[in-house]
Amino acid sequence: MDVSVRYALNCGLHAVVEGILHAAIYGEVLRHLIADHRGVTRCYRYEMSFEETLRRHATKANADEFGEVEMREWWRDIDPLPGVAEEVIGADSPLPHTLRRVLTDCGWT
């Protein structure tokens, strides 16, 4: 992940790092990427129930690649990234609103 993101940024591209990324596992890499990035950096974290996460996953094109069993292994109810100012996105935020928020915050509109 670190190499891929740095390569994209060094090529002048934008990078979005997304996923169920446990702070205990990915925290150090993410904090280094954030600290080293010279451009606009925004950090968001979803706060929603496992059931809502599972429901949303079922709407994805890759929903058949993994399911509830695997997701329960990865799941963390609330897993903030220490030392990073994250904005929280709640389950009540519809996708179009969330997307518009991120694009606007990053200056990508």
JOQUIMO-V721256 format. One record per residue. N is the residue number from 1. RES is the residue in one small letter. PSI is psi in radians with two decimals (999 if undefined). OMEGA is omega in whole degrees, -180 to 180 (NA if undefined). Layout:
{{N	RES	PSI	OMEGA} {N	RES	PSI	OMEGA}}
//
This chain:
{{1	m	-0.81	-179} {2	d	-0.85	-178} {3	v	-0.76	-179} {4	s	-0.79	-180} {5	v	-0.79	-180} {6	r	-0.69	178} {7	y	-0.84	180} {8	a	-0.82	-179} {9	l	-0.70	179} {10	n	-0.37	176} {11	c	0.06	179} {12	g	0.23	180} {13	l	2.83	171} {14	h	2.69	178} {15	a	2.39	174} {16	v	2.13	177} {17	v	2.11	-172} {18	e	2.52	175} {19	g	-3.11	173} {20	i	1.64	-173} {21	l	1.74	-179} {22	h	2.28	180} {23	a	-0.65	-179} {24	a	-0.49	-178} {25	i	-0.81	-173} {26	y	-0.09	-174} {27	g	-0.84	-177} {28	e	-0.81	179} {29	v	-0.80	-179} {30	l	-0.76	179} {31	r	-0.67	178} {32	h	-0.75	177} {33	l	-0.77	-180} {34	i	-0.82	-178} {35	a	-0.62	-176} {36	d	-0.31	-176} {37	h	2.29	-177} {38	r	-0.20	-177} {39	g	-2.81	178} {40	v	2.25	177} {41	t	2.23	177} {42	r	2.47	-180} {43	c	2.30	-179} {44	y	2.66	177} {45	r	2.25	175} {46	y	2.46	168} {47	e	1.83	178} {48	m	2.84	-178} {49	s	2.81	176} {50	f	-0.69	-179} {51	e	-0.73	178} {52	e	-0.69	177} {53	t	-0.77	179} {54	l	-0.74	178} {55	r	-0.77	180} {56	r	-0.66	179} {57	h	-0.67	-179} {58	a	-0.32	180} {59	t	-0.09	-176} {60	k	2.69	179} {61	a	-0.53	-178} {62	n	0.35	-176} {63	a	-0.48	-179} {64	d	-0.12	-179} {65	e	-0.51	175} {66	f	2.78	-174} {67	g	-2.64	-172} {68	e	-0.73	-177} {69	v	-0.88	-180} {70	e	-0.73	-178} {71	m	-0.59	177} {72	r	-0.53	177} {73	e	-0.58	-177} {74	w	-0.40	-167} {75	w	2.36	169} {76	r	2.15	-176} {77	d	-1.00	176} {78	i	2.11	-174} {79	d	1.23	-179} {80	p	2.73	179} {81	l	1.84	-178} {82	p	2.41	178} {83	g	0.10	-178} {84	v	2.32	177} {85	a	1.81	-180} {86	e	2.47	172} {87	e	2.42	-177} {88	v	2.34	174} {89	i	2.13	-177} {90	g	2.94	180} {91	a	-0.35	-179} {92	d	-0.04	180} {93	s	1.92	179} {94	p	2.65	-177} {95	l	-0.83	-180} {96	p	-0.66	178} {97	h	-0.78	180} {98	t	-0.79	179} {99	l	-0.80	179} {100	r	-0.71	179} {101	r	-0.85	-179} {102	v	-0.80	180} {103	l	-0.76	179} {104	t	-0.83	-180} {105	d	-0.61	-178} {106	c	-0.12	-179} {107	g	0.49	-177} {108	w	0.30	-179} {109	t	999	NA}}
//
